[in-house]
Amino acid sequence: MNGSDADGGNAREGGTRNGGARGGAGGSAGTGGAGHAGSPAVGDAVIGPAVEDAGDAPSVADVSLNGANRADRPDRVSSVLVAVGPGPHSGATVDAAREIAAATDAWLELFHVVPSDAALADAGPDEDASGTAVAAGDPGATDYAAAGERLLNAAEERLGGFDRADRWLVEDRTAAGAVVEQSAYYDLVVVGAPTTGTVGRFVFGSTTDTVVGDAEVPVVVVEADGSTALDAE
């Protein structure tokens, strides 16, 4: 949807969003939701322990929590923005976000950014500014929105039975700018570790460093144990 969401979030022009607004702490639990043994008592910090637990997911090699002091309520995580892209860490990023949401009863927003016309104009002739997996020679290779929807489909499938999740496709000049802007409306942001090469750079290249430095909430950076690229076919 365009315009403001129910929590005051600013949807960029060209963005499409499925599902409702951010979930609250009392949202219904899906598979793997609330009920973890040893849940922290009310008032205890939950972000750090939840991130540590996410590092135990089989696909995850490492997770790091950045900017923990940015949390308004360290004892609560009700909404998590998950940057979805085509990089080798993308599947593990979704897995880690699901584990964090399950441990905190949070709502997930699967968030993918496609390049605006201005972003494409800025890209060099040999660069892929899309951040979306598209096959060379594919007649639909310039349909970044369609490719982005396929990535979001793959991310949703990766969540399995976890049902406290929405998806949001937004157009912007930079992925970093879109993620940083929307970060103010969530309790936590989860991104993949930086990647090299042109494919995926729009989403997970220098974007990770920018988001870690500029987001208004804590940022979790996820590194995969091997390649876990989402299947966007």
C-alpha positions, 0 to 999 in steps of 0.5 A: 500500500502507499501512504502511511501504515497503521503505525505511521510508517511511510510507504515509499512511492511504488511500494506494495504491501500484503497483509496488515500493519506491524503486529503487537506483542499479543499477536497470535502465535504460529508454529514455533511461536511463544511458549519457549522454555525459560522465557525471560520474566517481564522487564528482563532484556530479551533482544540479546538472548533472542539473538544468541538463540538465533545463532543456533539455527543450522543455517546460521554461522554467525549473528551479531547484534549492533546498536543494542543501546538504540532499543527503546524497550530492551524487554520487548520485541514486537516487530522485526523488519527483515531485509530480503535479497538474493545474496548467499546469506538470505536464507539464513537471514530469514531463518534467524529472524524467524527464531528471534520472532518465535522467542519474542512473540514478534511480528515479521515484515519481509521487506524487499527493495527494487530499484527506482528509475533513478537507481537504474540510471545511476548504475553503470553498464556492467552493474546489476543494481537490482539486488534481485536474482534474474537470469541473464537473457531472461526476457523478464529480467527488467521486471524487477518487481516480479523478480522481487515478488518471487524472492518474497515468495521464497522467503515466505516458504522458508518461514514454514508454518510461522504465520506472524509475517507480512511482506512488503515490496518497495521501490527506492533509489537505494535499499539502504535508504529504504531500510533505514527510513522504515527502521523507525517503525520497528523494534529490530532490523535483520539483514544479511552479511555484506556480499561481494560482486555486483549481483545483490550489491543493491541489497546486501553490499554496502547496504549492510554497513549503512543500515548498521550505522544509521538505523534507529533501532538495533540491527542483527547481521546474519552470516550463513553457514555456506550458501543459503540463497533463496530460490526465486524461481 
